[in-house]
Amino acid sequence: MQTKPGLDELFERRITYPDVDPQTRLARLVGLDDQKLRLTKILGLLVNPAGLERWANKHHPGAQLLLDTVLRRPPLVILAGDVGSGKTELAETIGDAVARQEDIDITLLPLSLSTRGQGRVGEMTQLLSAAFDHAVAEARKLKSSSGRARGGVILLVDEADALAQSREAAQMHHEDRAGVNAFIRGIDRLANEKLPAAVIMCTNRLSALDPAVRRRAADVLEFTRPNEEQRRYVLSSRLAPLGLQNGHIDALVTATGPQRGRDFGFTFSDLTQRLLPSIVLDAYPSRAVDGASALAVARSILPTPPFRDSAS
């Protein structure tokens, strides 16, 4: 590659927070309150460490050594877990919560899968390096000598195992190894310059990530399929206003969980993107939604099979 890659080659789009649409999308993510809260706090500290310093000065003056330990963590968070568990949607919308918490603008840069390149020598490395160059340049503009960031940058890497798979794999191509090295250098660069920037990685295969990448994670948040309580909340909050009784809701909760020799239930996306729309379409346009028909629809849908990570 002779020319520097353009932004359209590096990033799928550019999103700026706060914004009403991602705020609404974030609020719709039910059952992930713990992950939302923890990720908001972690990213807030990574892009705006002045907030932690103000907290320490108020509650724990003299705890500078502790603060240094917390703030020295690399600016990387890994979201790992089953398919359809909300990882990507959370990663794409959490910037709004961070922006509102820290009272600064946050820019999300979702790395394009085309960044993997076509396998030509040096291409993937150049693309990744260019992506980090852009993130660094953006973050430098937002760094303040006062310690309080004027804004923050989040680099999002979805399907992260496609870019940062373990270099220990015997079949790994040299170009892929070089790309992982470039990714690690980019993370270290953000950390060493103490820039108001962070990287979020989403993966279904945590064990496939390179060990050096996993070691650099400030935190790894795990995502699972909704349990009975979470399924009940998703279903009852949307179907009870239509007149479905508790008995039908109970039956739907059971039907969408592990059963009949199947050791896995519906994912969050199975519930919200497949089941609930199917229940509506089954009744539309001639009749109202009823419990018996809704249950029949639920029993006709097979949940998305879990991703089986053979390396785990």
HUCOR-V654893 format. One record per residue. N is the residue number from 1. RES is the residue in one letter. OMEGA is omega in whole degrees, 0 to 359 (none if undefined). Layout:
[[N:RES:OMEGA] [N:RES:OMEGA]]
This chain:
[[1:M:186] [2:Q:183] [3:T:180] [4:K:182] [5:P:178] [6:G:183] [7:L:180] [8:D:177] [9:E:187] [10:L:188] [11:F:180] [12:E:180] [13:R:178] [14:R:182] [15:I:180] [16:T:179] [17:Y:5] [18:P:181] [19:D:186] [20:V:184] [21:D:177] [22:P:176] [23:Q:178] [24:T:179] [25:R:179] [26:L:180] [27:A:181] [28:R:181] [29:L:182] [30:V:177] [31:G:182] [32:L:184] [33:D:181] [34:D:180] [35:Q:178] [36:K:184] [37:L:183] [38:R:181] [39:L:177] [40:T:180] [41:K:182] [42:I:181] [43:L:177] [44:G:178] [45:L:183] [46:L:183] [47:V:182] [48:N:184] [49:P:179] [50:A:179] [51:G:178] [52:L:179] [53:E:177] [54:R:178] [55:W:181] [56:A:180] [57:N:181] [58:K:188] [59:H:185] [60:H:178] [61:P:181] [62:G:182] [63:A:185] [64:Q:180] [65:L:177] [66:L:179] [67:L:179] [68:D:180] [69:T:181] [70:V:186] [71:L:182] [72:R:181] [73:R:178] [74:P:185] [75:P:182] [76:L:174] [77:V:180] [78:I:174] [79:L:187] [80:A:176] [81:G:188] [82:D:176] [83:V:176] [84:G:184] [85:S:175] [86:G:184] [87:K:185] [88:T:179] [89:E:177] [90:L:181] [91:A:183] [92:E:185] [93:T:186] [94:I:178] [95:G:178] [96:D:179] [97:A:179] [98:V:180] [99:A:181] [100:R:180] [101:Q:184] [102:E:181] [103:D:176] [104:I:175] [105:D:177] [106:I:177] [107:T:177] [108:L:177] [109:L:180] [110:P:182] [111:L:180] [112:S:177] [113:L:177] [114:S:177] [115:T:176] [116:R:179] [117:G:183] [118:Q:178] [119:G:178] [120:R:185] [121:V:176] [122:G:186] [123:E:182] [124:M:179] [125:T:181] [126:Q:180] [127:L:179] [128:L:179] [129:S:179] [130:A:179] [131:A:178] [132:F:176] [133:D:181] [134:H:179] [135:A:179] [136:V:181] [137:A:178] [138:E:184] [139:A:179] [140:R:180] [141:K:186] [142:L:180] [143:K:183] [144:S:178] [145:S:180] [146:S:181] [147:G:178] [148:R:182] [149:A:175] [150:R:180] [151:G:181] [152:G:180] [153:V:175] [154:I:175] [155:L:183] [156:L:177] [157:V:177] [158:D:185] [159:E:189] [160:A:181] [161:D:176] [162:A:182] [163:L:187] [164:A:179] [165:Q:187] [166:S:176] [167:R:178] [168:E:181] [169:A:185] [170:A:184] [171:Q:185] [172:M:180] [173:H:181] [174:H:182] [175:E:177] [176:D:177] [177:R:179] [178:A:178] [179:G:177] [180:V:177] [181:N:180] [182:A:179] [183:F:180] [184:I:178] [185:R:179] [186:G:177] [187:I:181] [188:D:180] [189:R:177] [190:L:181] [191:A:184] [192:N:180] [193:E:180] [194:K:183] [195:L:177] [196:P:184] [197:A:178] [198:A:179] [199:V:173] [200:I:176] [201:M:176] [202:C:180] [203:T:170] [204:N:188] [205:R:181] [206:L:183] [207:S:180] [208:A:180] [209:L:179] [210:D:181] [211:P:180] [212:A:176] [213:V:180] [214:R:180] [215:R:183] [216:R:183] [217:A:174] [218:A:177] [219:D:174] [220:V:180] [221:L:183] [222:E:183] [223:F:180] [224:T:176] [225:R:182] [226:P:176] [227:N:184] [228:E:181] [229:E:181] [230:Q:177] [231:R:180] [232:R:181] [233:Y:180] [234:V:185] [235:L:184] [236:S:181] [237:S:182] [238:R:185] [239:L:179] [240:A:178] [241:P:178] [242:L:177] [243:G:178] [244:L:182] [245:Q:182] [246:N:180] [247:G:178] [248:H:177] [249:I:178] [250:D:181] [251:A:178] [252:L:178] [253:V:179] [254:T:183] [255:A:182] [256:T:178] [257:G:176] [258:P:181] [259:Q:174] [260:R:178] [261:G:179] [262:R:185] [263:D:178] [264:F:178] [265:G:181] [266:F:170] [267:T:175] [268:F:181] [269:S:174] [270:D:181] [271:L:189] [272:T:184] [273:Q:182] [274:R:187] [275:L:185] [276:L:175] [277:P:180] [278:S:178] [279:I:179] [280:V:182] [281:L:178] [282:D:182] [283:A:183] [284:Y:4] [285:P:193] [286:S:184] [287:R:178] [288:A:175] [289:V:176] [290:D:187] [291:G:183] [292:A:179] [293:S:179] [294:A:179] [295:L:178] [296:A:177] [297:V:181] [298:A:182] [299:R:180] [300:S:184] [301:I:175] [302:L:178] [303:P:177] [304:T:179] [305:P:179] [306:P:176] [307:F:180] [308:R:181] [309:D:183] [310:S:181] [311:A:183] [312:S:none]]
